[in-house]
Amino acid sequence: MNFAFTEQQDAIRESVAKLSADLLAPRYRQRETDGRIEREIVEMLGEMGCLGGELPEEFGGSGLDCVTSGVIIEEIARGDFNVGYLPLLASLNGQIIAHHARPELAQEWLSGITAGQKICCIALTEPHGGSDAANLKLKASRQGEHFVLNGEKTSISMADQSDVAVVFARTGSQEQRAGGISAFLVPMDLDGITTSRFEDSGQQAIGRGSIFFDNVAVPADHMLGDEGQGFKQVMQGFDYSRALIGLQCLAVAQQSLDETWQWLTEREAFGQPLAAFQGLTHPLAEYQTFVQAARLQCYYALWLKDHDRPHTTEAAMCKWWGPKLAFDVVKQCLLAHGHTGYGEDLPFAQRLRDVMGLQIGDGTAQIMKNIIARQSVPR
Ligand SMILES: Cc1cc2nc3c(=O)[nH]c(=O)nc-3n(C[C@H](O)[C@H](O)[C@H](O)COP(=O)(O)OP(=O)(O)OC[C@H]3O[C@@H](n4cnc5c(N)ncnc54)[C@H](O)[C@@H]3O)c2cc1C
């Protein structure tokens, strides 16, 4: 076993951490107010090789491994959790496009995504339910050289900031369930596409919304992979994104812990620094332990992916534990800051609102536990 990061990974961590502290953290709150992420930031991340770095170099990747992509998302999310969505979406969608699009189509879009010039969202969930994704209804009907899409996707992150979407649609019958689903790469400026934005409690800089498809003609060669294979493709991609999401959330937890340990040395009560009171230090010590363990679990899942080993169960563990733990940690850190922690001058309240969303997005804890149980119950 080797728990050390490589020299290259340490160097990447250092440079992304600096960018995150200098440019991302100071505008974390402002991006919430603006309801968007500045395109200059997206382009800067692209220029630094932070978007889809593990993708093949012919598609704009930097030849990195998935563990290094974990390092990048962790450091970005330390400064601004929401900006962490950019490497997450680039990696999740990038893998699907790189593996399943025609090479020319992949080339056309991935070079823009990895350069930070294009944003790609993923559109799976529908109004009638997200957990039972194999039951989706958005219809794609073949008409000559096109598939015509009709229906609604909902709860889509960055729906109104994206240039292109990976969309899952039904090309077969409802009874075929997963086997009747295909994936398409859909430019968001096609005729018949409109979007809406929800009023959410958190992740305002990302924004969630619906995408409506009204007779949208998508070229048939924009299908990703084979007809009826879309569902299988997305599930494979989610194994990767779940480990990244764990790190994205745990980074916020670790940043909050670091700030709170410092605060305990600065604030005094009853003539002593708060650090003298075990009622404050012991909960933080427990959370420090849990965060370290959960973080190792995420890097383990990424290491398994890098070594082409199965990691569905390990990734599901990252996805339910990371966001829940991060929420609990941030809450404890907010409380340790007393009345100032509750205010918006400090980032804890926003962090709570933001990380909570990923207890649902990309699959809920119950669904993750179903996956773990399915693999664990002896047959
Ligand atoms: C912040 C955020 C970002 C998101 N981003 C995207 C995105 O970019 N793209 C996208 O396609 N979707 C996205 N989603 C949607 C998300 O994937 C779904 O919300 C999620 O899969 C759950 O679906 P649902 O909300 O329809 O809940 P439902 O499926 O209706 O479930 C409701 C409740 O029942 C529980 N439940 C359902 N079935 C079972 C079962 N078998 N056993 C135990 N419990 C069960 C669920 O865990 C949940 O608590 C996002 C959601 C959020 C909150």
The ligand as a Gaussian input file, in Angstrom:
#p B3LYP/6-31G(d) Opt

LIG

0 1
 C      -28.806000      19.966000      -5.810000
 C      -29.336000      18.980000      -6.810000
 C      -28.713000      18.861000      -8.036000
 C      -29.218000      17.960000      -8.982000
 N      -28.635000      17.919000     -10.217000
 C      -29.131000      17.069000     -11.157000
 C      -28.585000      17.063000     -12.475000
 O      -27.664000      17.821000     -12.804000
 N      -29.115000      16.211000     -13.390000
 C      -30.145000      15.363000     -13.078000
 O      -30.557000      14.595000     -13.960000
 N      -30.699000      15.362000     -11.839000
 C      -30.212000      16.197000     -10.882000
 N      -30.784000      16.247000      -9.629000
 C      -31.921000      15.373000      -9.345000
 C      -31.548000      14.221000      -8.439000
 O      -30.700000      13.306000      -9.104000
 C      -32.843000      13.572000      -7.940000
 O      -33.485000      14.539000      -7.143000
 C      -32.596000      12.333000      -7.136000
 O      -32.141000      11.285000      -7.955000
 C      -33.857000      11.856000      -6.400000
 O      -34.974000      11.871000      -7.243000
 P      -36.325000      12.617000      -6.777000
 O      -35.948000      13.939000      -6.247000
 O      -37.266000      12.561000      -7.882000
 O      -36.860000      11.779000      -5.538000
 P      -37.748000      10.466000      -5.612000
 O      -37.143000       9.496000      -6.540000
 O      -39.157000      10.870000      -5.812000
 O      -37.576000       9.927000      -4.116000
 C      -38.173000      10.609000      -2.998000
 C      -37.598000      10.017000      -1.716000
 O      -37.860000       8.597000      -1.680000
 C      -36.660000       7.875000      -1.503000
 N      -36.704000       6.625000      -2.266000
 C      -37.077000       6.449000      -3.556000
 N      -36.965000       5.156000      -3.905000
 C      -36.498000       4.501000      -2.819000
 C      -36.180000       3.139000      -2.523000
 N      -36.257000       2.189000      -3.457000
 N      -35.726000       2.831000      -1.273000
 C      -35.606000       3.795000      -0.310000
 N      -35.911000       5.099000      -0.529000
 C      -36.353000       5.445000      -1.760000
 C      -35.567000       8.794000      -2.046000
 O      -34.298000       8.483000      -1.478000
 C      -36.069000      10.163000      -1.626000
 O      -35.715000      10.408000      -0.279000
 C      -30.328000      17.139000      -8.677000
 C      -30.947000      17.268000      -7.425000
 C      -30.472000      18.189000      -6.509000
 C      -31.168000      18.332000      -5.190000

